[in-house]
Amino acid sequence: MSSPEHLDDLFENWPYDPETVSVRPVTGGDGREILQMRIEMGVLQLETTARPDGAKPGGAETYLDHLLELESSEGADYEMDEEQCGECDREFVMFYHRRVCWLALEEYGRAAQDARHTLRLMDACKRHSPDEDWTLSHEQYRPFVMYHCIQADALSHLGDEEPNEAIQTINSGLDRLKNLYSEYGLESEFDEDELVLRLVELRESLRSEFAVGRTLQERLEDAIASERYEDAARLRDELANRQRGHRR
């Protein structure tokens, strides 16, 4: 009789720690890169590209891609059924787990990429949702996903030794978050929101650590607010020249 298959050795050598996100990159049997995430009663294994489970829904790379193909063929007004909603929910969870893995591994560019995928999936769900309650069940997490995206983009700039760009990325992200709160009539809650406070704390810690003063964009906004239009014009030109340099 063959011995039963089990994961005892894996669990013994990699104990679960509830205080941290335990992630490791490993090599699959065919040499591909994969991720493993230790959870309380097991291990999640995730592909590093396309869908984390490696599936190709409807032959597409992700369920979002499948939805966009349906949108193209069925028209912009089509409404998702219960099964399609369930598939969206599954993809949300998969990309959340992988995004957390990338953040734990400090792979910030890849974390931001997965966050943007989730935001695009939220957009598609909002367009084709069968009812408002289902829409809101996902929209309530949009600020959190945006927070991860802003954080990851900013820290990615630090990896490129661009602290000014990191700070401006946070400022631009805060503007987008504020617009979102305004859209839902929550302006009064914005300044005290935990995610907003975390981003402000990150911005100011970067400003202090890298001795960054007011960024060009911040100085431009200050000049406009105080009606120093000649200074504003000069700063606008300087900012445009810098952005052209980054695009080369």
N, C-alpha and C positions, 0 to 999 in steps of 0.2 A: 504493500500500500504506500502510495506517495505521500510525503509530508504535506500538511496544509500550507497554502500560501498565506503569508502574514507580513506585517511591517514592523515586527517587534524590534529588530536590530536598528532600523532607521529611527524609530521613536526613542530608543534608548540612547542613541548617539546624538540625537538632536531634540532635546527636551523642549516642551512648549514653555514660553515665557510670556505671561499675560501683560508684562510691563513694557514690551517692545514689539515692533513688527519684525519677525524673524523671516528673512528672505535670503535665498542664495541662488546665484546663477550656476547652472550645471549644463553638461553636454548630453544631448539625447543619443540614443543608440545609433542613429544615422549621422551623428556629428553636429546636429543643429543646436543652436543656442536655445535654452529653455530656462524658465524661472520656477523655483519651488518656494512656496510660502507655508510655513508651519502654522497650523491653526490648532485649536484646542483638542480636537479629536481626530487629527489627521494631517494631511499635506495636500495643498493645492498645487497642481502643475499647470503652468501657463506657457503658451507659445509667445514669442516676443514680437511677432509681426501679425498683421491682420487680426483675426479674431483670436482671443486668448485660448479658446478651446480647440482651435484648428479647424472648426467646421466651416463650410461654405454654403450658407443658407441661400437656396434658390440658385446656386452656382456662383453667387457673388462673394467678394472677399469678407464682407460683414453684413449684418442684417440692415444696417443703415444703407449700404450700397443697394441691397435688395429693395428697400423701401423707395429709394430714389428711382430705381428702374420702374417700380410700380407706378410711381408718381408720373413718370414720363409716359407710360402706356395707358394708365387709367384716367389721367387727368388730375389737375390740381385739387379737385373737390372730393376726391374719393375718401371714404371713411374706413378706418381700420376695424377689423372684426376682433373678437375676443382672443383668438389664437395669435393674431399678429401683435396685439397688445402684450400678450404673454411673452412672445419672442423678444419684443423690445425690452421688457423688464429683465429678461435673462441677460441681454447684451449690456444693459446698464450695470448689472452686478459684476459681470466679467471684467468690464473695463475699469470699474472702480477698484477691484482687487489688483489689477495690473498697475494701475496708476499709483496705488499705495506702495506697491513693490518698487517701482521706479523711483519714487521719492525716497524710500528707505535706502536704496542703493546710490542715491545722489545722481541718478541719471535724469537730470532735470529736463533736457530737451525731449526725451521720450515720454516723460510724465506729462509735459505740456501738450504733446501731440495726442496722447490718449484723452486728456481733458477736453481738447478741442473736438475730438470725435464725439465725446459724450454730449457736448453742447450742441453739436450739429444734429445728433440723434434726438435731443430734446426739442430742437426746432421742428424736426420732421414730425415728431409725435404731436406737437402743438398744432401743426397744420392739419393733421389727419385724425385727431383724437375723436373717439365716439361720444365723449361727454366731458363736461367741464371738471367734474370731480376727478376723473382719471388724469386730465391735464394737470390739475393742481397737485396731485400726488407726486408728480415729477418736478413741476416748476418750483416746489418748495426747496428742492435741493440745488437749484441753479446757482444761488450765491456761493454755496460751498464748492461746487465744481469750478466756478469762476475764480474763487480764492485759490484753489490748487493751481489753476492755470497761470494766474498772475504771479504767484509765489515761484512756480517752476520757471517761468520765463525770466523773472528777475534774477534768480540764482544761476540760471544758465548764462546770463550776461556776466556775472561775477567770474564764472569759469573762463570766460573770454577776456577777463581783466578789464571790464567795462562798467565800473561802479556807477558812473553818471547815467549810463543807459539803464542799469538795474533800477535806479531810483526813479527815472522817468517812466519806466515800465510799470512800477507800482502806482505812480500818480495817474497814469492813463487808465490803469485797471480800476483804481478807486473812482474815477469819473464814470466808467461804465457801470460799476456797481451802484453808484448814486443814481444814475439814470434808471436802472432796474428798480430800485426802491421807489423812485418817483412814479414809475409806471404802475406799481401796485399800491400807490397811496401810502407808502411807509416812510416818507421823508423824515418824519420826526424820530424814527428809530435808527436812522443811518449812523449818526455820529457815535452812538453807544453800542453798536452791533459788535459782537465779539470778533467776527472775521475782519471787520474794518479796523478795529483796534489792533489786531495782530499784524495787519499789513502796515499800519502806521508805525508800529513798534519796529517791524523789520526795516522799513525805510529809514527811520531815524538811527537805528543801530548801524546800518550801512553808511549813513552819512557821517556818523562819528568814527567808525572803524577806519574808513578810507579817506577821512578828512575832506569830504565833498561838501562844498557850500551849496548855494542855490544853483540848480541846474539852469541851462539856457532857457528851457521852456518855462520854468518857474520865474526866472527874471523877466521873460517876455510878458508873462501874465501879470507880474507886479507892475511893469511899466504901463501896460494897458489900463490896469485898474487905477493907477495914479495919473493917467492921462499924459504920460511922458511919451508922446508919439514919435519923436525923433529917436529916442532910445529904443522904442518898440520896433521901429523900422530896421534899425541897425541889428538888433537881436534877431529879428525875423530872418534877415539876410544871412546872418551867421549860422542860424539853425538850419536853414535851407542848404547852405554850403556843406555843413556837417552831414546832413542826411544824404546828399548826393555822393559824398565821399564814402559812406557806408554801403551804398548800392553798387559801387564799382567792384 
